[in-house]
Amino acid sequence: MKTIKLGNSQLEKSAVALGIMRMVRLDSQNATKVLEVIHDKGINFILNCQIKCNTKNLFLEVV
């Protein structure tokens, strides 16, 4: 998985994010499966954004 350095820190995030705003619709078993799969794929960037979140600014760095 491609990673992107997070600001001036030594932390890195995956270039792909998982948006979980609507995961509340899943039961806990299926939500756990989703999180396990993304973890196995190396995705460590989880976006928990309300409807009014300005995603345009969040994804400029990723794209």
Secondary structure, DSSP 8 states (H G I E B T S, - for coil): --EEE-TTSS-EEESSEEE-TTGGGS-HHHHHHHHHHHHHTT--EEE---TT--HHHHHTTT-
